[in-house]
Amino acid sequence: MKQALMIGSAFIGVIVGAGFASGQEVLQYFTSFGIMGIIGAIVATALFAYTGMALVWIGSRVKTTSHKEVIYQISGKLLGTIIDYVLIFTLFGVGVVMIAGAGSNLNQQFGLPVVAGTILMTLLVLMAGMLKVGRVVNIIGGITPFLILFVLLISVFSFLNADGSFAELDSQANELQTTLPNWFISAINYVSFNIAVGASMALVMGGAETNRKTAALGGLMGGLGIGVLIILSNLAIFTKVEHAGQADMPMLAIVNDVSPVLGVIMSIVIFAMIFNTALSMFYSFAARFSTVETKQFKVFFTGTMVVGFIVSFFGFTKLVAYFYPLIGYLGLTLIAVLIITPFRMKKAFKEDEESEPKSEEAKQRATS
């Protein structure tokens, strides 16, 4: 159970980055649809639970160290190539968004130049990326509980101090700008995007776990945990939409309204979650093209971080608004494959087990 909790916590940590921890993702994907956005968050929770379980279980079953071998094995050559390139694009792109988010975070809370936050995040990820994969998973999983605590506290405060009735809040929320067409597509797109974000690292985490049941339970717990955080965060921003709706980091704006001291702590927690996702994205990206813990990996990882730092200056909010939905649409193919694959793999495993005794009998006949 302890190992399953660690896997679940790490899975949450991989996916919960700058966009989610800050509230910007939740604002655009759910809060902007008002009351219907709450239903969308519930739909997303169910999908996260299943896909999280499937990803980590598949990784444990195949014993992978990179997403490439798994994707081609479960999807075939043509479909596998498409998904592989989508994941490669996602890993680098989201890593860039995380670096940009670090700059926005420190700028909003402390008034520091955006470039200061981006430089600091780049250096931290660069140093952590030189560690072994086990240490990386432990770092990611260890920070997550602090975010969960803050989300719970913010949610309770927001419920008790709502800015108006549900009808009034619904009207204000529906005025928020979003690039998504409706609450249902938004929910599916959000899960698709995040699974594309977390697939590579989730498969690697699963590959490091020999017990498939533990891996599946960890993925399930992680998926459910993400869903609960989405629902709570959405309700928190929804009840404070007038105050938080226009901020780059809505959750941080709500916390600062409670206490400036808590605002500073929350800013640090968000920065840590940004670090989590940035590290997992760039680490998985480099692992796709080079063997981890080798000199080649370290050189490639360093070059990737430098390029990512340069591209991050496009800006955090714009990247979330346009880049994330694009990944969501591209990632729908992966979602479809993940829904089908566990059933296919279990069937193939059962057929293999049934054929083994028959082949033994044939051998005995041949020797007799």
C-alpha positions as CSV (number, residue, x, y, z in Angstrom):
1,M,0.0,0.0,0.0
2,K,2.8,2.4,0.8
3,Q,4.4,1.9,-2.6
4,A,1.0,2.3,-4.3
5,L,0.6,5.6,-2.4
6,M,4.0,6.7,-3.5
7,I,3.2,5.9,-7.2
8,G,-0.1,7.6,-6.9
9,S,1.5,10.7,-5.3
10,A,4.2,10.8,-8.0
11,F,1.6,10.4,-10.8
12,I,-0.3,13.4,-9.4
13,G,3.0,15.3,-9.1
14,V,3.8,14.6,-12.8
15,I,0.5,16.0,-14.0
16,V,-0.1,18.8,-11.5
17,G,2.2,21.5,-12.8
18,A,2.1,25.2,-13.3
19,G,-1.2,25.3,-15.1
20,F,-3.1,23.2,-12.5
21,A,-1.4,24.3,-9.3
22,S,-1.9,27.9,-10.2
23,G,-5.6,27.4,-11.1
24,Q,-5.2,28.7,-14.7
25,E,-6.0,25.3,-16.3
26,V,-9.0,24.7,-14.1
27,L,-10.2,28.2,-14.8
28,Q,-10.1,27.8,-18.6
29,Y,-11.3,24.2,-18.8
30,F,-14.0,24.1,-16.1
31,T,-14.8,27.3,-14.2
32,S,-15.4,29.2,-17.5
33,F,-18.4,26.9,-18.1
34,G,-20.0,27.7,-14.8
35,I,-22.2,25.1,-13.1
36,M,-21.8,22.7,-16.1
37,G,-18.1,22.9,-15.5
38,I,-18.6,21.1,-12.2
39,I,-20.2,18.2,-14.0
40,G,-17.3,18.3,-16.5
41,A,-14.9,17.9,-13.5
42,I,-16.7,14.8,-12.3
43,V,-16.5,13.3,-15.8
44,A,-12.8,14.0,-16.0
45,T,-12.3,12.3,-12.6
46,A,-13.7,9.0,-13.8
47,L,-11.5,9.1,-17.0
48,F,-8.4,10.0,-15.0
49,A,-9.0,7.1,-12.6
50,Y,-9.1,4.5,-15.5
51,T,-6.4,5.9,-17.7
52,G,-4.0,6.4,-14.7
53,M,-4.5,2.8,-13.7
54,A,-4.0,1.6,-17.3
55,L,-0.8,3.6,-17.9
56,V,1.1,2.5,-14.8
57,W,-0.2,-1.1,-15.1
58,I,1.0,-1.3,-18.7
59,G,4.4,0.1,-17.7
60,S,4.8,-2.5,-15.0
61,R,3.7,-5.3,-17.4
62,V,6.1,-4.4,-20.1
63,K,8.9,-3.3,-17.7
64,T,9.8,-0.3,-19.8
65,T,12.4,2.5,-19.3
66,S,11.0,4.7,-22.1
67,H,7.6,5.3,-23.6
68,K,8.8,4.4,-27.1
69,E,8.9,0.7,-26.8
70,V,5.5,0.5,-25.1
71,I,3.7,2.8,-27.5
72,Y,4.8,0.8,-30.6
73,Q,4.0,-2.5,-28.9
74,I,0.4,-1.5,-27.9
75,S,-0.5,0.6,-30.9
76,G,1.3,-0.9,-33.9
77,K,3.8,0.8,-36.3
78,L,1.5,3.5,-37.9
79,L,-0.6,4.5,-34.9
80,G,2.4,4.1,-32.6
81,T,4.4,6.5,-34.8
82,I,1.6,9.1,-34.5
83,I,1.3,8.7,-30.7
84,D,5.1,8.8,-30.3
85,Y,5.4,12.1,-32.1
86,V,2.4,13.5,-30.1
87,L,4.1,12.6,-26.9
88,I,7.5,14.0,-28.0
89,F,5.8,17.2,-28.9
90,T,3.9,17.2,-25.6
91,L,6.9,16.5,-23.4
92,F,9.0,19.4,-24.7
93,G,6.1,21.8,-25.1
94,V,4.7,21.3,-21.5
95,G,8.3,21.6,-20.2
96,V,8.5,25.0,-21.8
97,V,5.2,26.0,-20.3
98,M,6.4,25.0,-16.9
99,I,9.5,27.2,-17.2
100,A,7.3,30.1,-18.3
101,G,5.0,29.4,-15.3
102,A,7.9,29.7,-12.9
103,G,8.6,33.2,-14.2
104,S,4.9,34.2,-13.8
105,N,4.7,32.8,-10.3
106,L,7.5,34.7,-8.9
107,N,6.5,37.8,-10.8
108,Q,2.9,37.8,-9.5
109,Q,3.9,37.0,-5.9
110,F,7.2,38.8,-5.4
111,G,7.3,41.3,-8.2
112,L,10.5,39.7,-9.6
113,P,11.3,40.0,-13.3
114,V,9.9,37.0,-15.2
115,V,13.4,36.1,-16.4
116,A,14.5,35.5,-12.8
117,G,12.0,32.7,-12.3
118,T,12.7,31.1,-15.6
119,I,16.4,31.1,-15.0
120,L,16.0,29.6,-11.5
121,M,13.7,26.9,-12.7
122,T,15.9,26.0,-15.6
123,L,18.9,25.6,-13.3
124,L,17.0,23.5,-10.7
125,V,15.6,21.1,-13.3
126,L,19.0,20.8,-14.9
127,M,20.6,19.8,-11.6
128,A,17.9,17.3,-10.7
129,G,17.9,15.7,-14.1
130,M,21.3,14.4,-13.5
131,L,20.0,12.1,-10.7
132,K,18.8,8.4,-11.1
133,V,15.2,7.7,-12.0
134,G,14.3,6.4,-8.6
135,R,15.4,9.6,-6.9
136,V,13.5,11.6,-9.5
137,V,10.2,9.7,-8.7
138,N,10.8,10.2,-4.9
139,I,11.3,14.0,-5.4
140,I,8.2,14.3,-7.5
141,G,6.0,12.2,-5.0
142,G,7.3,13.9,-1.9
143,I,6.2,17.4,-2.8
144,T,2.6,16.5,-3.9
145,P,1.0,16.3,-0.3
146,F,1.7,20.0,0.3
147,L,-0.3,21.0,-2.7
148,I,-3.2,18.7,-1.7
149,L,-3.2,20.3,1.8
150,F,-3.4,23.8,0.3
151,V,-6.1,22.9,-2.2
152,L,-8.2,21.6,0.7
153,L,-7.6,24.7,2.8
154,I,-8.4,27.1,-0.1
155,S,-11.6,25.1,-1.0
156,V,-13.0,25.3,2.6
157,F,-12.2,29.0,2.8
158,S,-13.8,29.7,-0.6
159,F,-17.0,27.7,0.3
160,L,-17.4,29.6,3.5
161,N,-16.8,33.0,1.9
162,A,-18.5,32.7,-1.5
163,D,-18.9,36.0,-3.5
164,G,-22.6,35.4,-4.3
165,S,-25.3,32.9,-5.0
166,F,-24.7,30.0,-7.5
167,A,-26.8,31.7,-10.1
168,E,-24.8,34.9,-9.8
169,L,-21.5,33.0,-9.9
170,D,-22.6,31.0,-12.9
171,S,-23.3,34.1,-14.8
172,Q,-19.9,35.6,-14.0
173,A,-18.1,32.4,-14.7
174,N,-19.7,32.1,-18.2
175,E,-18.2,35.5,-19.1
176,L,-14.7,34.2,-18.7
177,Q,-12.8,33.6,-22.0
178,T,-11.8,30.1,-23.1
179,T,-10.7,28.5,-26.3
180,L,-12.8,25.3,-25.6
181,P,-16.3,25.0,-27.2
182,N,-18.3,23.3,-24.4
183,W,-18.0,21.6,-21.0
184,F,-18.1,18.0,-22.3
185,I,-15.4,18.5,-25.0
186,S,-13.4,20.5,-22.5
187,A,-13.5,17.7,-19.9
188,I,-12.4,15.1,-22.5
189,N,-9.8,17.4,-23.9
190,Y,-8.4,18.1,-20.4
191,V,-8.0,14.4,-19.6
192,S,-6.5,13.7,-23.0
193,F,-4.0,16.6,-22.6
194,N,-2.9,15.6,-19.2
195,I,-2.6,11.9,-20.0
196,A,-0.4,12.9,-23.0
197,V,1.6,15.0,-20.5
198,G,1.9,12.2,-17.9
199,A,2.1,9.1,-20.1
200,S,5.8,8.9,-20.6
201,M,6.7,9.3,-16.9
202,A,3.8,7.1,-15.7
203,L,5.0,4.3,-18.0
204,V,8.6,4.7,-16.7
205,M,7.3,4.6,-13.1
206,G,5.2,1.5,-13.8
207,G,8.3,-0.1,-15.4
208,A,10.2,0.3,-12.1
209,E,7.4,-1.5,-10.1
210,T,7.6,-5.3,-10.3
211,N,4.1,-5.9,-8.7
212,R,1.5,-5.2,-11.4
213,K,-1.3,-5.0,-8.8
214,T,0.6,-2.4,-6.8
215,A,1.3,-0.5,-10.0
216,A,-2.4,-0.5,-11.1
217,L,-3.5,0.5,-7.6
218,G,-1.0,3.4,-7.6
219,G,-2.2,4.6,-11.0
220,L,-5.9,4.3,-9.9
221,M,-5.2,6.3,-6.7
222,G,-3.3,8.9,-8.6
223,G,-6.0,9.3,-11.2
224,L,-8.7,9.7,-8.5
225,G,-6.5,12.1,-6.6
226,I,-6.2,14.3,-9.6
227,G,-9.9,14.2,-10.1
228,V,-10.7,15.2,-6.6
229,L,-8.2,18.1,-6.8
230,I,-9.8,19.3,-10.0
231,I,-13.3,19.3,-8.4
232,L,-12.1,21.1,-5.3
233,S,-10.0,23.7,-7.2
234,N,-12.9,24.3,-9.6
235,L,-15.3,24.9,-6.8
236,A,-12.8,27.2,-5.0
237,I,-12.2,29.4,-8.1
238,F,-16.0,29.3,-9.0
239,T,-17.0,30.7,-5.6
240,K,-14.4,33.4,-5.9
241,V,-14.6,34.0,-9.6
242,E,-15.1,37.7,-9.5
243,H,-11.8,38.1,-7.5
244,A,-9.7,35.4,-9.1
245,G,-11.1,35.1,-12.6
246,Q,-8.7,37.7,-14.1
247,A,-5.5,36.6,-12.4
248,D,-2.7,34.7,-14.1
249,M,-2.7,32.4,-11.0
250,P,-6.2,32.3,-9.6
251,M,-5.4,29.9,-6.7
252,L,-2.6,32.1,-5.6
253,A,-4.9,35.2,-5.8
254,I,-7.4,33.4,-3.5
255,V,-4.7,32.5,-0.9
256,N,-3.3,36.0,-0.8
257,D,-6.8,37.2,0.0
258,V,-6.8,34.9,3.0
259,S,-3.3,35.8,4.2
260,P,-0.2,37.3,2.6
261,V,2.0,34.9,4.6
262,L,0.0,31.9,3.3
263,G,0.3,33.5,-0.2
264,V,4.1,33.3,0.1
265,I,3.9,29.7,1.2
266,M,1.5,28.8,-1.6
267,S,3.7,30.5,-4.1
268,I,6.6,28.3,-3.0
269,V,4.3,25.2,-3.2
270,I,3.3,26.2,-6.8
271,F,6.9,26.7,-7.7
272,A,7.7,23.2,-6.4
273,M,4.8,21.7,-8.4
274,I,6.1,23.5,-11.5
275,F,9.5,22.0,-10.8
276,N,7.9,18.5,-10.6
277,T,6.3,18.7,-14.0
278,A,9.2,20.4,-15.7
279,L,11.6,17.8,-14.4
280,S,9.4,14.9,-15.5
281,M,8.7,16.4,-18.9
282,F,12.3,17.2,-19.8
283,Y,13.6,14.0,-18.2
284,S,11.2,11.8,-20.2
285,F,11.9,13.8,-23.4
286,A,15.6,13.2,-23.1
287,A,15.0,9.5,-22.2
288,R,13.1,9.1,-25.5
289,F,16.3,10.0,-27.5
290,S,19.1,8.7,-25.2
291,T,19.8,6.1,-22.5
292,V,19.3,7.5,-19.0
293,E,22.3,7.9,-16.6
294,T,24.8,8.1,-19.5
295,K,27.0,10.9,-20.7
296,Q,24.9,11.2,-23.9
297,F,21.8,11.6,-21.8
298,K,23.3,14.4,-19.7
299,V,24.5,16.3,-22.8
300,F,21.2,15.9,-24.6
301,F,19.3,16.9,-21.4
302,T,21.4,20.0,-21.0
303,G,20.9,21.1,-24.6
304,T,17.1,20.5,-24.3
305,M,16.9,22.7,-21.2
306,V,18.7,25.6,-22.9
307,V,16.3,25.5,-25.9
308,G,13.3,25.2,-23.6
309,F,14.5,28.3,-21.6
310,I,14.6,30.3,-24.8
311,V,11.2,29.2,-26.1
312,S,9.5,29.9,-22.7
313,F,9.5,33.7,-23.4
314,F,6.3,33.3,-25.4
315,G,4.4,33.8,-22.1
316,F,2.6,31.5,-19.6
317,T,-1.1,32.4,-20.0
318,K,-1.0,32.3,-23.8
319,L,0.8,29.0,-23.9
320,V,-1.9,27.5,-21.6
321,A,-4.8,28.9,-23.6
322,Y,-3.7,27.7,-27.0
323,F,-1.0,25.0,-26.6
324,Y,-2.8,22.8,-24.0
325,P,-6.1,22.3,-26.0
326,L,-4.1,21.5,-29.1
327,I,-2.3,18.7,-27.2
328,G,-5.7,17.6,-25.9
329,Y,-7.1,17.1,-29.4
330,L,-3.9,15.3,-30.5
331,G,-3.9,13.1,-27.5
332,L,-7.4,11.6,-28.1
333,T,-5.8,8.7,-30.1
334,L,-3.7,7.8,-27.0
335,I,-6.8,7.8,-24.8
336,A,-8.6,5.4,-27.2
337,V,-5.6,3.0,-27.2
338,L,-5.3,3.1,-23.4
339,I,-9.0,2.2,-23.0
340,I,-8.6,-0.9,-25.2
341,T,-5.0,-2.1,-24.4
342,P,-5.5,-3.6,-20.9
343,F,-8.3,-5.9,-22.2
344,R,-6.1,-6.9,-25.2
345,M,-3.1,-7.6,-23.0
346,K,-5.0,-9.6,-20.5
347,K,-6.6,-11.7,-23.3
348,A,-3.2,-12.3,-24.9
349,F,-1.7,-13.3,-21.5
350,K,-4.6,-15.7,-20.9
351,E,-4.1,-17.3,-24.3
352,D,-0.4,-17.7,-23.7
353,E,-1.1,-19.4,-20.3
354,E,-3.5,-21.8,-22.0
355,S,-1.1,-22.7,-24.8
356,E,1.8,-23.5,-22.5
357,P,0.4,-26.8,-21.0
358,K,-0.6,-27.9,-24.5
359,S,3.0,-27.4,-25.8
360,E,4.4,-29.3,-22.8
361,E,2.0,-32.3,-23.6
362,A,3.2,-32.2,-27.2
363,K,6.8,-32.4,-26.1
364,Q,6.1,-35.3,-23.8
365,R,4.4,-37.2,-26.7
366,A,7.3,-36.5,-29.0
367,T,9.9,-37.9,-26.5
368,S,7.8,-41.0,-25.6
